[in-house]
Amino acid sequence: MPPPHDRRRDNDQLPPMVPMAMHPLHITPSIPAEPPVAPAQADSDPSSDGESGEKDDDNEPLKKLLGSKKRNRMKDEIDALRKEVGSMTRHLEWLRVSQMHQSPAPLWADIAKQQAHELSRVMAENQHLRHTLEQHLDIAQEYIDTIIPKSVPPGDTVAAPALPIIMCL
């Protein structure tokens, strides 16, 4: 049984390579995904058998083809990333220009606008309350006038009535 540190080393291995067509940043999906090619083993080298180098000649075009496909994929990815950088740069420049044309109002202007709005609201509320109070005073005066007689009866020489309740307010 191997020691525990060996198991941790097994877990630290790199994940398998993802084909570029399946990679999330890959933009051009027109390139078909190629299955990974297993590297040639050192035991199966034809030059060590003493045979002619025909197998090397057969593998050379395949290696060149695979190498050129890999280069093409890398080139396509670099081109796509350059296009993305260009579009992001243009967008950033547009944001900067639009921000320069739209200079934000100073903070004090916003505060002054809010205070002016609050002032108009409070003044309208005060006017409404004043009008309501005047109506209530008129109603109270009418009640007082109906309750307290305007003229004192001639036979009653009692002291003058106290001030109306409304006057105490």
Phi and psi in radians as a Rosetta constraint file:
Dihedral C 1 N 2 CA 2 C 2 CIRCULARHARMONIC -1.251 0.35
Dihedral N 2 CA 2 C 2 N 3 CIRCULARHARMONIC 2.633 0.35
Dihedral C 2 N 3 CA 3 C 3 CIRCULARHARMONIC -1.098 0.35
Dihedral N 3 CA 3 C 3 N 4 CIRCULARHARMONIC 2.802 0.35
Dihedral C 3 N 4 CA 4 C 4 CIRCULARHARMONIC -1.077 0.35
Dihedral N 4 CA 4 C 4 N 5 CIRCULARHARMONIC -0.513 0.35
Dihedral C 4 N 5 CA 5 C 5 CIRCULARHARMONIC -1.176 0.35
Dihedral N 5 CA 5 C 5 N 6 CIRCULARHARMONIC -0.477 0.35
Dihedral C 5 N 6 CA 6 C 6 CIRCULARHARMONIC -1.174 0.35
Dihedral N 6 CA 6 C 6 N 7 CIRCULARHARMONIC -0.663 0.35
Dihedral C 6 N 7 CA 7 C 7 CIRCULARHARMONIC -1.130 0.35
Dihedral N 7 CA 7 C 7 N 8 CIRCULARHARMONIC -0.657 0.35
Dihedral C 7 N 8 CA 8 C 8 CIRCULARHARMONIC -1.137 0.35
Dihedral N 8 CA 8 C 8 N 9 CIRCULARHARMONIC -0.625 0.35
Dihedral C 8 N 9 CA 9 C 9 CIRCULARHARMONIC -1.115 0.35
Dihedral N 9 CA 9 C 9 N 10 CIRCULARHARMONIC -0.659 0.35
Dihedral C 9 N 10 CA 10 C 10 CIRCULARHARMONIC -1.094 0.35
Dihedral N 10 CA 10 C 10 N 11 CIRCULARHARMONIC -0.650 0.35
Dihedral C 10 N 11 CA 11 C 11 CIRCULARHARMONIC -1.271 0.35
Dihedral N 11 CA 11 C 11 N 12 CIRCULARHARMONIC -0.362 0.35
Dihedral C 11 N 12 CA 12 C 12 CIRCULARHARMONIC -1.489 0.35
Dihedral N 12 CA 12 C 12 N 13 CIRCULARHARMONIC 0.041 0.35
Dihedral C 12 N 13 CA 13 C 13 CIRCULARHARMONIC -1.148 0.35
Dihedral N 13 CA 13 C 13 N 14 CIRCULARHARMONIC 2.627 0.35
Dihedral C 13 N 14 CA 14 C 14 CIRCULARHARMONIC -1.239 0.35
Dihedral N 14 CA 14 C 14 N 15 CIRCULARHARMONIC 2.565 0.35
Dihedral C 14 N 15 CA 15 C 15 CIRCULARHARMONIC -1.225 0.35
Dihedral N 15 CA 15 C 15 N 16 CIRCULARHARMONIC 2.798 0.35
Dihedral C 15 N 16 CA 16 C 16 CIRCULARHARMONIC -1.134 0.35
Dihedral N 16 CA 16 C 16 N 17 CIRCULARHARMONIC 2.664 0.35
Dihedral C 16 N 17 CA 17 C 17 CIRCULARHARMONIC -1.163 0.35
Dihedral N 17 CA 17 C 17 N 18 CIRCULARHARMONIC 2.427 0.35
Dihedral C 17 N 18 CA 18 C 18 CIRCULARHARMONIC -1.630 0.35
Dihedral N 18 CA 18 C 18 N 19 CIRCULARHARMONIC 2.293 0.35
Dihedral C 18 N 19 CA 19 C 19 CIRCULARHARMONIC -1.030 0.35
Dihedral N 19 CA 19 C 19 N 20 CIRCULARHARMONIC 2.558 0.35
Dihedral C 19 N 20 CA 20 C 20 CIRCULARHARMONIC -1.044 0.35
Dihedral N 20 CA 20 C 20 N 21 CIRCULARHARMONIC -0.594 0.35
Dihedral C 20 N 21 CA 21 C 21 CIRCULARHARMONIC -1.142 0.35
Dihedral N 21 CA 21 C 21 N 22 CIRCULARHARMONIC -0.434 0.35
Dihedral C 21 N 22 CA 22 C 22 CIRCULARHARMONIC -1.713 0.35
Dihedral N 22 CA 22 C 22 N 23 CIRCULARHARMONIC -0.134 0.35
Dihedral C 22 N 23 CA 23 C 23 CIRCULARHARMONIC -1.195 0.35
Dihedral N 23 CA 23 C 23 N 24 CIRCULARHARMONIC 2.422 0.35
Dihedral C 23 N 24 CA 24 C 24 CIRCULARHARMONIC -1.134 0.35
Dihedral N 24 CA 24 C 24 N 25 CIRCULARHARMONIC -0.425 0.35
Dihedral C 24 N 25 CA 25 C 25 CIRCULARHARMONIC -1.579 0.35
Dihedral N 25 CA 25 C 25 N 26 CIRCULARHARMONIC -0.102 0.35
Dihedral C 25 N 26 CA 26 C 26 CIRCULARHARMONIC -1.276 0.35
Dihedral N 26 CA 26 C 26 N 27 CIRCULARHARMONIC 2.214 0.35
Dihedral C 26 N 27 CA 27 C 27 CIRCULARHARMONIC -1.743 0.35
Dihedral N 27 CA 27 C 27 N 28 CIRCULARHARMONIC -0.631 0.35
Dihedral C 27 N 28 CA 28 C 28 CIRCULARHARMONIC -1.622 0.35
Dihedral N 28 CA 28 C 28 N 29 CIRCULARHARMONIC 1.750 0.35
Dihedral C 28 N 29 CA 29 C 29 CIRCULARHARMONIC -1.418 0.35
Dihedral N 29 CA 29 C 29 N 30 CIRCULARHARMONIC 0.075 0.35
Dihedral C 29 N 30 CA 30 C 30 CIRCULARHARMONIC -1.274 0.35
Dihedral N 30 CA 30 C 30 N 31 CIRCULARHARMONIC -0.288 0.35
Dihedral C 30 N 31 CA 31 C 31 CIRCULARHARMONIC -1.466 0.35
Dihedral N 31 CA 31 C 31 N 32 CIRCULARHARMONIC 2.117 0.35
Dihedral C 31 N 32 CA 32 C 32 CIRCULARHARMONIC -1.229 0.35
Dihedral N 32 CA 32 C 32 N 33 CIRCULARHARMONIC 2.593 0.35
Dihedral C 32 N 33 CA 33 C 33 CIRCULARHARMONIC -1.300 0.35
Dihedral N 33 CA 33 C 33 N 34 CIRCULARHARMONIC 2.293 0.35
Dihedral C 33 N 34 CA 34 C 34 CIRCULARHARMONIC -1.728 0.35
Dihedral N 34 CA 34 C 34 N 35 CIRCULARHARMONIC 2.406 0.35
Dihedral C 34 N 35 CA 35 C 35 CIRCULARHARMONIC -1.182 0.35
Dihedral N 35 CA 35 C 35 N 36 CIRCULARHARMONIC 2.520 0.35
Dihedral C 35 N 36 CA 36 C 36 CIRCULARHARMONIC -1.119 0.35
Dihedral N 36 CA 36 C 36 N 37 CIRCULARHARMONIC 2.418 0.35
Dihedral C 36 N 37 CA 37 C 37 CIRCULARHARMONIC -1.652 0.35
Dihedral N 37 CA 37 C 37 N 38 CIRCULARHARMONIC 2.271 0.35
Dihedral C 37 N 38 CA 38 C 38 CIRCULARHARMONIC -1.245 0.35
Dihedral N 38 CA 38 C 38 N 39 CIRCULARHARMONIC 2.395 0.35
Dihedral C 38 N 39 CA 39 C 39 CIRCULARHARMONIC -1.160 0.35
Dihedral N 39 CA 39 C 39 N 40 CIRCULARHARMONIC 2.577 0.35
Dihedral C 39 N 40 CA 40 C 40 CIRCULARHARMONIC -1.180 0.35
Dihedral N 40 CA 40 C 40 N 41 CIRCULARHARMONIC 2.417 0.35
Dihedral C 40 N 41 CA 41 C 41 CIRCULARHARMONIC -1.470 0.35
Dihedral N 41 CA 41 C 41 N 42 CIRCULARHARMONIC 2.660 0.35
Dihedral C 41 N 42 CA 42 C 42 CIRCULARHARMONIC -1.208 0.35
Dihedral N 42 CA 42 C 42 N 43 CIRCULARHARMONIC -0.467 0.35
Dihedral C 42 N 43 CA 43 C 43 CIRCULARHARMONIC -1.240 0.35
Dihedral N 43 CA 43 C 43 N 44 CIRCULARHARMONIC -0.496 0.35
Dihedral C 43 N 44 CA 44 C 44 CIRCULARHARMONIC -1.676 0.35
Dihedral N 44 CA 44 C 44 N 45 CIRCULARHARMONIC 0.382 0.35
Dihedral C 44 N 45 CA 45 C 45 CIRCULARHARMONIC -1.223 0.35
Dihedral N 45 CA 45 C 45 N 46 CIRCULARHARMONIC 2.106 0.35
Dihedral C 45 N 46 CA 46 C 46 CIRCULARHARMONIC -1.207 0.35
Dihedral N 46 CA 46 C 46 N 47 CIRCULARHARMONIC -0.417 0.35
Dihedral C 46 N 47 CA 47 C 47 CIRCULARHARMONIC -1.247 0.35
Dihedral N 47 CA 47 C 47 N 48 CIRCULARHARMONIC -0.402 0.35
Dihedral C 47 N 48 CA 48 C 48 CIRCULARHARMONIC -1.383 0.35
Dihedral N 48 CA 48 C 48 N 49 CIRCULARHARMONIC -0.344 0.35
Dihedral C 48 N 49 CA 49 C 49 CIRCULARHARMONIC -1.353 0.35
Dihedral N 49 CA 49 C 49 N 50 CIRCULARHARMONIC -0.306 0.35
Dihedral C 49 N 50 CA 50 C 50 CIRCULARHARMONIC 1.621 0.35
Dihedral N 50 CA 50 C 50 N 51 CIRCULARHARMONIC 0.011 0.35
Dihedral C 50 N 51 CA 51 C 51 CIRCULARHARMONIC -1.370 0.35
Dihedral N 51 CA 51 C 51 N 52 CIRCULARHARMONIC 2.978 0.35
Dihedral C 51 N 52 CA 52 C 52 CIRCULARHARMONIC -1.226 0.35
Dihedral N 52 CA 52 C 52 N 53 CIRCULARHARMONIC 2.908 0.35
Dihedral C 52 N 53 CA 53 C 53 CIRCULARHARMONIC -1.482 0.35
Dihedral N 53 CA 53 C 53 N 54 CIRCULARHARMONIC 0.523 0.35
Dihedral C 53 N 54 CA 54 C 54 CIRCULARHARMONIC -1.135 0.35
Dihedral N 54 CA 54 C 54 N 55 CIRCULARHARMONIC -0.649 0.35
Dihedral C 54 N 55 CA 55 C 55 CIRCULARHARMONIC -1.123 0.35
Dihedral N 55 CA 55 C 55 N 56 CIRCULARHARMONIC -0.642 0.35
Dihedral C 55 N 56 CA 56 C 56 CIRCULARHARMONIC -1.104 0.35
Dihedral N 56 CA 56 C 56 N 57 CIRCULARHARMONIC -0.690 0.35
Dihedral C 56 N 57 CA 57 C 57 CIRCULARHARMONIC -1.150 0.35
Dihedral N 57 CA 57 C 57 N 58 CIRCULARHARMONIC -0.636 0.35
Dihedral C 57 N 58 CA 58 C 58 CIRCULARHARMONIC -1.221 0.35
Dihedral N 58 CA 58 C 58 N 59 CIRCULARHARMONIC -0.612 0.35
Dihedral C 58 N 59 CA 59 C 59 CIRCULARHARMONIC -1.414 0.35
Dihedral N 59 CA 59 C 59 N 60 CIRCULARHARMONIC -0.386 0.35
Dihedral C 59 N 60 CA 60 C 60 CIRCULARHARMONIC -1.051 0.35
Dihedral N 60 CA 60 C 60 N 61 CIRCULARHARMONIC -0.859 0.35
Dihedral C 60 N 61 CA 61 C 61 CIRCULARHARMONIC -1.081 0.35
Dihedral N 61 CA 61 C 61 N 62 CIRCULARHARMONIC -0.631 0.35
Dihedral C 61 N 62 CA 62 C 62 CIRCULARHARMONIC -1.128 0.35
Dihedral N 62 CA 62 C 62 N 63 CIRCULARHARMONIC -0.764 0.35
Dihedral C 62 N 63 CA 63 C 63 CIRCULARHARMONIC -1.126 0.35
Dihedral N 63 CA 63 C 63 N 64 CIRCULARHARMONIC -0.725 0.35
Dihedral C 63 N 64 CA 64 C 64 CIRCULARHARMONIC -1.114 0.35
Dihedral N 64 CA 64 C 64 N 65 CIRCULARHARMONIC -0.720 0.35
Dihedral C 64 N 65 CA 65 C 65 CIRCULARHARMONIC -1.122 0.35
Dihedral N 65 CA 65 C 65 N 66 CIRCULARHARMONIC -0.802 0.35
Dihedral C 65 N 66 CA 66 C 66 CIRCULARHARMONIC -1.146 0.35
Dihedral N 66 CA 66 C 66 N 67 CIRCULARHARMONIC -0.698 0.35
Dihedral C 66 N 67 CA 67 C 67 CIRCULARHARMONIC -1.144 0.35
Dihedral N 67 CA 67 C 67 N 68 CIRCULARHARMONIC -0.717 0.35
Dihedral C 67 N 68 CA 68 C 68 CIRCULARHARMONIC -1.217 0.35
Dihedral N 68 CA 68 C 68 N 69 CIRCULARHARMONIC -0.617 0.35
Dihedral C 68 N 69 CA 69 C 69 CIRCULARHARMONIC -1.122 0.35
Dihedral N 69 CA 69 C 69 N 70 CIRCULARHARMONIC -0.712 0.35
Dihedral C 69 N 70 CA 70 C 70 CIRCULARHARMONIC -1.133 0.35
Dihedral N 70 CA 70 C 70 N 71 CIRCULARHARMONIC -0.748 0.35
Dihedral C 70 N 71 CA 71 C 71 CIRCULARHARMONIC -1.103 0.35
Dihedral N 71 CA 71 C 71 N 72 CIRCULARHARMONIC -0.725 0.35
Dihedral C 71 N 72 CA 72 C 72 CIRCULARHARMONIC -1.099 0.35
Dihedral N 72 CA 72 C 72 N 73 CIRCULARHARMONIC -0.715 0.35
Dihedral C 72 N 73 CA 73 C 73 CIRCULARHARMONIC -1.103 0.35
Dihedral N 73 CA 73 C 73 N 74 CIRCULARHARMONIC -0.770 0.35
Dihedral C 73 N 74 CA 74 C 74 CIRCULARHARMONIC -1.115 0.35
Dihedral N 74 CA 74 C 74 N 75 CIRCULARHARMONIC -0.737 0.35
Dihedral C 74 N 75 CA 75 C 75 CIRCULARHARMONIC -1.104 0.35
Dihedral N 75 CA 75 C 75 N 76 CIRCULARHARMONIC -0.759 0.35
Dihedral C 75 N 76 CA 76 C 76 CIRCULARHARMONIC -1.078 0.35
Dihedral N 76 CA 76 C 76 N 77 CIRCULARHARMONIC -0.718 0.35
Dihedral C 76 N 77 CA 77 C 77 CIRCULARHARMONIC -1.154 0.35
Dihedral N 77 CA 77 C 77 N 78 CIRCULARHARMONIC -0.737 0.35
Dihedral C 77 N 78 CA 78 C 78 CIRCULARHARMONIC -1.099 0.35
Dihedral N 78 CA 78 C 78 N 79 CIRCULARHARMONIC -0.745 0.35
Dihedral C 78 N 79 CA 79 C 79 CIRCULARHARMONIC -1.084 0.35
Dihedral N 79 CA 79 C 79 N 80 CIRCULARHARMONIC -0.747 0.35
Dihedral C 79 N 80 CA 80 C 80 CIRCULARHARMONIC -1.112 0.35
Dihedral N 80 CA 80 C 80 N 81 CIRCULARHARMONIC -0.721 0.35
Dihedral C 80 N 81 CA 81 C 81 CIRCULARHARMONIC -1.162 0.35
Dihedral N 81 CA 81 C 81 N 82 CIRCULARHARMONIC -0.644 0.35
Dihedral C 81 N 82 CA 82 C 82 CIRCULARHARMONIC -1.115 0.35
Dihedral N 82 CA 82 C 82 N 83 CIRCULARHARMONIC -0.724 0.35
Dihedral C 82 N 83 CA 83 C 83 CIRCULARHARMONIC -1.080 0.35
Dihedral N 83 CA 83 C 83 N 84 CIRCULARHARMONIC -0.743 0.35
Dihedral C 83 N 84 CA 84 C 84 CIRCULARHARMONIC -1.122 0.35
Dihedral N 84 CA 84 C 84 N 85 CIRCULARHARMONIC -0.724 0.35
Dihedral C 84 N 85 CA 85 C 85 CIRCULARHARMONIC -1.086 0.35
Dihedral N 85 CA 85 C 85 N 86 CIRCULARHARMONIC -0.739 0.35
Dihedral C 85 N 86 CA 86 C 86 CIRCULARHARMONIC -1.082 0.35
Dihedral N 86 CA 86 C 86 N 87 CIRCULARHARMONIC -0.784 0.35
Dihedral C 86 N 87 CA 87 C 87 CIRCULARHARMONIC -1.166 0.35
Dihedral N 87 CA 87 C 87 N 88 CIRCULARHARMONIC -0.676 0.35
Dihedral C 87 N 88 CA 88 C 88 CIRCULARHARMONIC -1.175 0.35
Dihedral N 88 CA 88 C 88 N 89 CIRCULARHARMONIC -0.643 0.35
Dihedral C 88 N 89 CA 89 C 89 CIRCULARHARMONIC -1.127 0.35
Dihedral N 89 CA 89 C 89 N 90 CIRCULARHARMONIC -0.760 0.35
Dihedral C 89 N 90 CA 90 C 90 CIRCULARHARMONIC -1.090 0.35
Dihedral N 90 CA 90 C 90 N 91 CIRCULARHARMONIC -0.733 0.35
Dihedral C 90 N 91 CA 91 C 91 CIRCULARHARMONIC -1.116 0.35
Dihedral N 91 CA 91 C 91 N 92 CIRCULARHARMONIC -0.732 0.35
Dihedral C 91 N 92 CA 92 C 92 CIRCULARHARMONIC -1.102 0.35
Dihedral N 92 CA 92 C 92 N 93 CIRCULARHARMONIC -0.745 0.35
Dihedral C 92 N 93 CA 93 C 93 CIRCULARHARMONIC -1.108 0.35
Dihedral N 93 CA 93 C 93 N 94 CIRCULARHARMONIC -0.720 0.35
Dihedral C 93 N 94 CA 94 C 94 CIRCULARHARMONIC -1.069 0.35
Dihedral N 94 CA 94 C 94 N 95 CIRCULARHARMONIC -0.738 0.35
Dihedral C 94 N 95 CA 95 C 95 CIRCULARHARMONIC -1.099 0.35
Dihedral N 95 CA 95 C 95 N 96 CIRCULARHARMONIC -0.727 0.35
Dihedral C 95 N 96 CA 96 C 96 CIRCULARHARMONIC -1.118 0.35
Dihedral N 96 CA 96 C 96 N 97 CIRCULARHARMONIC -0.775 0.35
Dihedral C 96 N 97 CA 97 C 97 CIRCULARHARMONIC -1.145 0.35
Dihedral N 97 CA 97 C 97 N 98 CIRCULARHARMONIC -0.773 0.35
Dihedral C 97 N 98 CA 98 C 98 CIRCULARHARMONIC -1.158 0.35
Dihedral N 98 CA 98 C 98 N 99 CIRCULARHARMONIC -0.561 0.35
Dihedral C 98 N 99 CA 99 C 99 CIRCULARHARMONIC -1.231 0.35
Dihedral N 99 CA 99 C 99 N 100 CIRCULARHARMONIC -0.612 0.35
Dihedral C 99 N 100 CA 100 C 100 CIRCULARHARMONIC -1.195 0.35
Dihedral N 100 CA 100 C 100 N 101 CIRCULARHARMONIC -0.657 0.35
Dihedral C 100 N 101 CA 101 C 101 CIRCULARHARMONIC -1.267 0.35
Dihedral N 101 CA 101 C 101 N 102 CIRCULARHARMONIC -0.520 0.35
Dihedral C 101 N 102 CA 102 C 102 CIRCULARHARMONIC -1.856 0.35
Dihedral N 102 CA 102 C 102 N 103 CIRCULARHARMONIC 1.324 0.35
Dihedral C 102 N 103 CA 103 C 103 CIRCULARHARMONIC -1.255 0.35
Dihedral N 103 CA 103 C 103 N 104 CIRCULARHARMONIC 2.236 0.35
Dihedral C 103 N 104 CA 104 C 104 CIRCULARHARMONIC -1.178 0.35
Dihedral N 104 CA 104 C 104 N 105 CIRCULARHARMONIC 2.573 0.35
Dihedral C 104 N 105 CA 105 C 105 CIRCULARHARMONIC -1.125 0.35
Dihedral N 105 CA 105 C 105 N 106 CIRCULARHARMONIC 2.559 0.35
Dihedral C 105 N 106 CA 106 C 106 CIRCULARHARMONIC -1.111 0.35
Dihedral N 106 CA 106 C 106 N 107 CIRCULARHARMONIC 2.789 0.35
Dihedral C 106 N 107 CA 107 C 107 CIRCULARHARMONIC -1.077 0.35
Dihedral N 107 CA 107 C 107 N 108 CIRCULARHARMONIC -0.678 0.35
Dihedral C 107 N 108 CA 108 C 108 CIRCULARHARMONIC -1.128 0.35
Dihedral N 108 CA 108 C 108 N 109 CIRCULARHARMONIC -0.533 0.35
Dihedral C 108 N 109 CA 109 C 109 CIRCULARHARMONIC -1.161 0.35
Dihedral N 109 CA 109 C 109 N 110 CIRCULARHARMONIC -0.707 0.35
Dihedral C 109 N 110 CA 110 C 110 CIRCULARHARMONIC -1.124 0.35
Dihedral N 110 CA 110 C 110 N 111 CIRCULARHARMONIC -0.739 0.35
Dihedral C 110 N 111 CA 111 C 111 CIRCULARHARMONIC -1.122 0.35
Dihedral N 111 CA 111 C 111 N 112 CIRCULARHARMONIC -0.746 0.35
Dihedral C 111 N 112 CA 112 C 112 CIRCULARHARMONIC -1.107 0.35
Dihedral N 112 CA 112 C 112 N 113 CIRCULARHARMONIC -0.696 0.35
Dihedral C 112 N 113 CA 113 C 113 CIRCULARHARMONIC -1.118 0.35
Dihedral N 113 CA 113 C 113 N 114 CIRCULARHARMONIC -0.747 0.35
Dihedral C 113 N 114 CA 114 C 114 CIRCULARHARMONIC -1.117 0.35
Dihedral N 114 CA 114 C 114 N 115 CIRCULARHARMONIC -0.720 0.35
Dihedral C 114 N 115 CA 115 C 115 CIRCULARHARMONIC -1.170 0.35
Dihedral N 115 CA 115 C 115 N 116 CIRCULARHARMONIC -0.672 0.35
Dihedral C 115 N 116 CA 116 C 116 CIRCULARHARMONIC -1.125 0.35
Dihedral N 116 CA 116 C 116 N 117 CIRCULARHARMONIC -0.720 0.35
Dihedral C 116 N 117 CA 117 C 117 CIRCULARHARMONIC -1.108 0.35
Dihedral N 117 CA 117 C 117 N 118 CIRCULARHARMONIC -0.778 0.35
Dihedral C 117 N 118 CA 118 C 118 CIRCULARHARMONIC -1.110 0.35
Dihedral N 118 CA 118 C 118 N 119 CIRCULARHARMONIC -0.696 0.35
Dihedral C 118 N 119 CA 119 C 119 CIRCULARHARMONIC -1.083 0.35
Dihedral N 119 CA 119 C 119 N 120 CIRCULARHARMONIC -0.808 0.35
Dihedral C 119 N 120 CA 120 C 120 CIRCULARHARMONIC -1.125 0.35
Dihedral N 120 CA 120 C 120 N 121 CIRCULARHARMONIC -0.662 0.35
Dihedral C 120 N 121 CA 121 C 121 CIRCULARHARMONIC -1.141 0.35
Dihedral N 121 CA 121 C 121 N 122 CIRCULARHARMONIC -0.785 0.35
Dihedral C 121 N 122 CA 122 C 122 CIRCULARHARMONIC -1.162 0.35
Dihedral N 122 CA 122 C 122 N 123 CIRCULARHARMONIC -0.697 0.35
Dihedral C 122 N 123 CA 123 C 123 CIRCULARHARMONIC -1.118 0.35
Dihedral N 123 CA 123 C 123 N 124 CIRCULARHARMONIC -0.710 0.35
Dihedral C 123 N 124 CA 124 C 124 CIRCULARHARMONIC -1.120 0.35
Dihedral N 124 CA 124 C 124 N 125 CIRCULARHARMONIC -0.718 0.35
Dihedral C 124 N 125 CA 125 C 125 CIRCULARHARMONIC -1.141 0.35
Dihedral N 125 CA 125 C 125 N 126 CIRCULARHARMONIC -0.721 0.35
Dihedral C 125 N 126 CA 126 C 126 CIRCULARHARMONIC -1.082 0.35
Dihedral N 126 CA 126 C 126 N 127 CIRCULARHARMONIC -0.744 0.35
Dihedral C 126 N 127 CA 127 C 127 CIRCULARHARMONIC -1.075 0.35
Dihedral N 127 CA 127 C 127 N 128 CIRCULARHARMONIC -0.753 0.35
Dihedral C 127 N 128 CA 128 C 128 CIRCULARHARMONIC -1.098 0.35
Dihedral N 128 CA 128 C 128 N 129 CIRCULARHARMONIC -0.791 0.35
Dihedral C 128 N 129 CA 129 C 129 CIRCULARHARMONIC -1.121 0.35
Dihedral N 129 CA 129 C 129 N 130 CIRCULARHARMONIC -0.684 0.35
Dihedral C 129 N 130 CA 130 C 130 CIRCULARHARMONIC -1.105 0.35
Dihedral N 130 CA 130 C 130 N 131 CIRCULARHARMONIC -0.764 0.35
Dihedral C 130 N 131 CA 131 C 131 CIRCULARHARMONIC -1.098 0.35
Dihedral N 131 CA 131 C 131 N 132 CIRCULARHARMONIC -0.764 0.35
Dihedral C 131 N 132 CA 132 C 132 CIRCULARHARMONIC -1.094 0.35
Dihedral N 132 CA 132 C 132 N 133 CIRCULARHARMONIC -0.745 0.35
Dihedral C 132 N 133 CA 133 C 133 CIRCULARHARMONIC -1.097 0.35
Dihedral N 133 CA 133 C 133 N 134 CIRCULARHARMONIC -0.741 0.35
Dihedral C 133 N 134 CA 134 C 134 CIRCULARHARMONIC -1.087 0.35
Dihedral N 134 CA 134 C 134 N 135 CIRCULARHARMONIC -0.686 0.35
Dihedral C 134 N 135 CA 135 C 135 CIRCULARHARMONIC -1.096 0.35
Dihedral N 135 CA 135 C 135 N 136 CIRCULARHARMONIC -0.770 0.35
Dihedral C 135 N 136 CA 136 C 136 CIRCULARHARMONIC -1.129 0.35
Dihedral N 136 CA 136 C 136 N 137 CIRCULARHARMONIC -0.668 0.35
Dihedral C 136 N 137 CA 137 C 137 CIRCULARHARMONIC -1.129 0.35
Dihedral N 137 CA 137 C 137 N 138 CIRCULARHARMONIC -0.705 0.35
Dihedral C 137 N 138 CA 138 C 138 CIRCULARHARMONIC -1.091 0.35
Dihedral N 138 CA 138 C 138 N 139 CIRCULARHARMONIC -0.770 0.35
Dihedral C 138 N 139 CA 139 C 139 CIRCULARHARMONIC -1.111 0.35
Dihedral N 139 CA 139 C 139 N 140 CIRCULARHARMONIC -0.753 0.35
Dihedral C 139 N 140 CA 140 C 140 CIRCULARHARMONIC -1.109 0.35
Dihedral N 140 CA 140 C 140 N 141 CIRCULARHARMONIC -0.702 0.35
Dihedral C 140 N 141 CA 141 C 141 CIRCULARHARMONIC -1.131 0.35
Dihedral N 141 CA 141 C 141 N 142 CIRCULARHARMONIC -0.669 0.35
Dihedral C 141 N 142 CA 142 C 142 CIRCULARHARMONIC -1.102 0.35
Dihedral N 142 CA 142 C 142 N 143 CIRCULARHARMONIC -0.723 0.35
Dihedral C 142 N 143 CA 143 C 143 CIRCULARHARMONIC -1.104 0.35
Dihedral N 143 CA 143 C 143 N 144 CIRCULARHARMONIC -0.757 0.35
Dihedral C 143 N 144 CA 144 C 144 CIRCULARHARMONIC -1.090 0.35
Dihedral N 144 CA 144 C 144 N 145 CIRCULARHARMONIC -0.744 0.35
Dihedral C 144 N 145 CA 145 C 145 CIRCULARHARMONIC -1.111 0.35
Dihedral N 145 CA 145 C 145 N 146 CIRCULARHARMONIC -0.585 0.35
Dihedral C 145 N 146 CA 146 C 146 CIRCULARHARMONIC -1.359 0.35
Dihedral N 146 CA 146 C 146 N 147 CIRCULARHARMONIC -0.540 0.35
Dihedral C 146 N 147 CA 147 C 147 CIRCULARHARMONIC -1.426 0.35
Dihedral N 147 CA 147 C 147 N 148 CIRCULARHARMONIC -0.831 0.35
Dihedral C 147 N 148 CA 148 C 148 CIRCULARHARMONIC -1.626 0.35
Dihedral N 148 CA 148 C 148 N 149 CIRCULARHARMONIC 2.136 0.35
Dihedral C 148 N 149 CA 149 C 149 CIRCULARHARMONIC -1.185 0.35
Dihedral N 149 CA 149 C 149 N 150 CIRCULARHARMONIC 2.596 0.35
Dihedral C 149 N 150 CA 150 C 150 CIRCULARHARMONIC -1.320 0.35
Dihedral N 150 CA 150 C 150 N 151 CIRCULARHARMONIC -0.610 0.35
Dihedral C 150 N 151 CA 151 C 151 CIRCULARHARMONIC -2.000 0.35
Dihedral N 151 CA 151 C 151 N 152 CIRCULARHARMONIC 2.509 0.35
Dihedral C 151 N 152 CA 152 C 152 CIRCULARHARMONIC -1.486 0.35
Dihedral N 152 CA 152 C 152 N 153 CIRCULARHARMONIC 2.329 0.35
Dihedral C 152 N 153 CA 153 C 153 CIRCULARHARMONIC -1.056 0.35
Dihedral N 153 CA 153 C 153 N 154 CIRCULARHARMONIC 2.489 0.35
Dihedral C 153 N 154 CA 154 C 154 CIRCULARHARMONIC -1.137 0.35
Dihedral N 154 CA 154 C 154 N 155 CIRCULARHARMONIC -0.498 0.35
Dihedral C 154 N 155 CA 155 C 155 CIRCULARHARMONIC -1.423 0.35
Dihedral N 155 CA 155 C 155 N 156 CIRCULARHARMONIC -0.230 0.35
Dihedral C 155 N 156 CA 156 C 156 CIRCULARHARMONIC -1.735 0.35
Dihedral N 156 CA 156 C 156 N 157 CIRCULARHARMONIC 1.884 0.35
Dihedral C 156 N 157 CA 157 C 157 CIRCULARHARMONIC -1.864 0.35
Dihedral N 157 CA 157 C 157 N 158 CIRCULARHARMONIC 0.673 0.35
Dihedral C 157 N 158 CA 158 C 158 CIRCULARHARMONIC -1.339 0.35
Dihedral N 158 CA 158 C 158 N 159 CIRCULARHARMONIC 2.833 0.35
Dihedral C 158 N 159 CA 159 C 159 CIRCULARHARMONIC -0.982 0.35
Dihedral N 159 CA 159 C 159 N 160 CIRCULARHARMONIC 2.727 0.35
Dihedral C 159 N 160 CA 160 C 160 CIRCULARHARMONIC -1.063 0.35
Dihedral N 160 CA 160 C 160 N 161 CIRCULARHARMONIC 2.530 0.35
Dihedral C 160 N 161 CA 161 C 161 CIRCULARHARMONIC -1.105 0.35
Dihedral N 161 CA 161 C 161 N 162 CIRCULARHARMONIC 2.695 0.35
Dihedral C 161 N 162 CA 162 C 162 CIRCULARHARMONIC -1.138 0.35
Dihedral N 162 CA 162 C 162 N 163 CIRCULARHARMONIC 2.850 0.35
Dihedral C 162 N 163 CA 163 C 163 CIRCULARHARMONIC -1.015 0.35
Dihedral N 163 CA 163 C 163 N 164 CIRCULARHARMONIC 2.532 0.35
Dihedral C 163 N 164 CA 164 C 164 CIRCULARHARMONIC -1.060 0.35
Dihedral N 164 CA 164 C 164 N 165 CIRCULARHARMONIC 2.674 0.35
Dihedral C 164 N 165 CA 165 C 165 CIRCULARHARMONIC -1.029 0.35
Dihedral N 165 CA 165 C 165 N 166 CIRCULARHARMONIC -0.639 0.35
Dihedral C 165 N 166 CA 166 C 166 CIRCULARHARMONIC -1.068 0.35
Dihedral N 166 CA 166 C 166 N 167 CIRCULARHARMONIC -0.511 0.35
Dihedral C 166 N 167 CA 167 C 167 CIRCULARHARMONIC -1.265 0.35
Dihedral N 167 CA 167 C 167 N 168 CIRCULARHARMONIC -0.361 0.35
Dihedral C 167 N 168 CA 168 C 168 CIRCULARHARMONIC -1.342 0.35
Dihedral N 168 CA 168 C 168 N 169 CIRCULARHARMONIC -0.300 0.35
